[in-house]
Amino acid sequence: MYFRHAAAAAVFVLAAAPQIAQAQSGRISPVLSTTMQRACQAEVSNVTLMSGGVENVRAQPTVEANTRGLKAIRAGDGLRFEHTSASPEGSTVLTFSTAANGAVTDANLTGSSIEAWAAATPRADVPALALALADDVPERLLIGRTFAVGDQYYPEPLRRSLINRMIGNMGLPFAADGAIDIRYRGETRHEGRRAWRFSGELTAQGSGDVNGAPMEMDHVTAGEVLHDAETGLVLRYSTTATTQIDLRGQPFVRQRATDTYSCEIIPQ
């Protein structure tokens, strides 16, 4: 879920129609619907709680509301996904294909938001961003997998990739490392629907000298994803990310970001 900041999945055996996944020896075998889709209302917020060592007691978050949608159709032995996002600032469409095991085989990003970002970013790599975003789509993470309670949501290679990407995006002047521990917690119910719950944390830490002063960074993203047991589609996704920078052993900067969306499951 870099969980998403900018970043989140169980596994699906591909099927042409919605089916209820069967539990085998205490495991779940999710099945991703290719006839239903999710339509989501989302809210992203960011707030600086401390700046320059001073608490921002009246800090108010900046909040952006947007809509998101996702659907998948069969494409050979794999799937073809379309993920859309729209806000007052613009729109984005991510399309990508997967092999039977869920591996992304191609990805493409279009829309006014992407065009504006590429124009304002001299070294913008749109194809690389498309592949990274496709990797992080929760439903994709379910393809070809089964889960027992306690199993990791993200496979190991992707966990390392997400950590490296997140730390790289921070632009820290010193080395840092982290870990992702997000696991399947079992079946629950959400607004009358059977759901599979995945939750846990992404953590990162680093330290070094900046202009001769010791600095430390601590980051925690706590997240939860609920997948519909009948269709495999996300019903609810929520992350809260907190980052703190200490300078000379004292808190210097603290920021918090949230990303939450709730979805309806509707026919394609």
N, C-alpha and C positions, 0 to 999 in steps of 0.2 A: 504494500500500500504505500510504497515509499512512504509505503503504503502510498500515497500519491504525492505527497508534497514534494513534489508533484506526483504518488504513488501510491494490486491486491487481487480464494480459488480452490476449489476442490476439483473432482474429475468427472469427465463425461464420456460415456460410450456414445458415439454418434448415432442419431436415430432420425428418421424422416418425420416422425410425429411425436408429440409429447407422451412420455411414459413415466410411470412412477419407478424410481430406482429401487432395486431390491437389496436388502441387507443380506450379506453372506458371511456367516461366521462372525457376526458383530461388525462387519465392515459395510460401508455404503458404496454403491457403484452409481454415481450420478449419471443422468441421461439428459443431454442438452436438447431442448426443443428446437426444431427448425420450422415450426408453424406459429409459434408465439414470439412476442417481443416484449421488452420492457420500456416503459415511458416514465421518466424520473423528473422530480423536482429537486433541485440541488441548491445548496448555499455554501459559499466559501467565505471565510473571514480571516483577517489578519490584524494583529494588534501588537504594538510595542509597549511592554509593561515597564521596562526600565531602559533608560538611555543615559550614557555617560555616568553611570553609578547613581542616578537619581530616579526614584520611583515615579512613574507617571500615574498619579492617583486618579486623574480624571481621563485616563486613556479610553478612547472609544474605538472599537474595531471598525475597519472598513469591511463592508459586506457586499458581496456580489451574488445575486440570484441568477440561476440559469436553468435551462432544461437539458436533459440528456436522454438519449435513446440508444438501444442496441438490439440488433437482430442478426440471426445467422441462417444461412441456407446451405444445403448440401452442394459440394463442388468436388466431383470425383470421389476420391477416398477421404477427403477432408471437408472443411467448411469454409465459407466465405462470409466474413463479418462486415457489418457496417455500424459504426459508432458515430453518433451525431451529438453536437453540443451547440447551444445557441444562447446568447445573452445580448443585452443592449449594445455591447461593445463589438459584437460580431459573431460569426459562426465558424465551426470547424467540422469537417467530415473526415473520419479515419476509416479507410477500407483496408482489409488485409485478408489473406488466405492462410489456412493452416493445413499441414499434413495430417494423416490419421492419428499421429501421436501428439498433435497439438503444436508442433514446431511451426513458427511463422515462416512462410515461404516467400511472401512479398507483402509490402505495406505502402500505402500512399496517403498523403495528407493534403487536403484542399480546404478552401474557405477564406473568407475575408480576414479572420483573425490570423491565420497562418501567413497570408500575403503581407499583412501589416508587420508581423514579427520578422519575417524574412527581409523586408525592406529596411527595417530599423536595426538589424543585426548583421554587421559586415561578414561574419563568419558563420552565418546560419547554415546548418546542415539539415535540411528538411527531411531527406530520406532517412538519416540516422534517427531523427526525432520520431518519425513514423514507426520505425522498427521498435524503438524503446517504448512508445505508448502502446503498441500492439502487444508487446511482451507483458505489459502490466494490466491488461484487461482481465478482470476476475474470471469471467466465464471461460476464457481460453485456458486458464490454469487448471480447469477441471478435466480437460480432454485426455482420455486414456489413462485415468488414475482411479484408484479406490482409496478409501480412508477408514481408519479406525480412530476412536477417540485418542487424542494425543499426537496424531500424525501431523507433520508440518504441512502448512498451507502452500508455501513456496518450495519448490525443489531446490536443492543446494546450489546448482550453477546460477540460478536466477537470484537467489538470496545474495550471493556475492556480487553479482552484476548490479543489483539495486543499491547495495551499500556503496559500491565504488561510484556509481552515478550520483547518488545523493551527496556524498562528500565532495565530489568534484564540483557539483553545482554550488556548494557553499563558498568556494573560492578562498579557503583558509590558507594563511601563510605558514602553516606547519602541518605535519602529518597527523592523520586521524584514522580510526578504524571503528568498526561497529559490528552489530549482529542483528539478525531478525529471528524472532521466536514467536511465530503466529501459528496456532494449532487448531485442529478440529476439536470442538468442545462437546459435540453431540447434537441431538435433535431438540428443537424447541418449536414454539408456535408464534407466528407473527400475523396479527390481524386476521386470524382464523385460518391461516395456511400453515402447513407443515414446513419447517425450515431447518436447514443445517447451519450451525453457528460456528464461525471461525473467529478467534480473537487472540490478541497478544500485543507484543511491543517490538518496535524497531529502536535500537539504541546506538548511539555513536559518541565517541569521546576522542579528544586530541589535546595536545599541549605543545608549547614551544615559546621561544623568546621573540617578541616583536619590538623592534627598536630598543632592545636591551631590557625590556620588561617581560616578566613571565606571564603567559596568557593560557587559559584553559577553556575548552569548549565541551559542553555536555548537551546532548540532544536525546529526547525521548518522543517517539510517536506511538500513542496507544490507539489501537484500531479494532473494529469489529465489522464483519461482513456476514450477512444472512443470505443464503441461497435458497430459493424455492425448491422444495424436494420434488415437485412434480415436473418442473421445466428446467431446473438448473440455473435459471436466471436470477440475478441479484434482486432481492426485495429491499434491502437496506444496507447502506455503507456509511461508516462514520469513522473519522480519524481526528485526533487532537495531537498536534505537534508542539512541543515546547523546546526552545533552544536558549541556553544561557552561556554567556561569555564572562569569565572572571579575569580580572586584571590585577596583578600583584596580590592574588589571593582573595580579592573582594569582588562581589557581583558588579558587573559593569554594563551588560546588555542582557535583556531578557525579552524574548518574543514568543508569541503563541499564534498558531494557525489552525483552523479547523476546515474540514471538508466533509459534508454530509449530504446524502441524497436518499430519498425514499421513492419506490417505484411501484407502478401498476403493471400487472401482467395482462397483455391484451393480444388479440390476434394480429398477425402480420398483415 
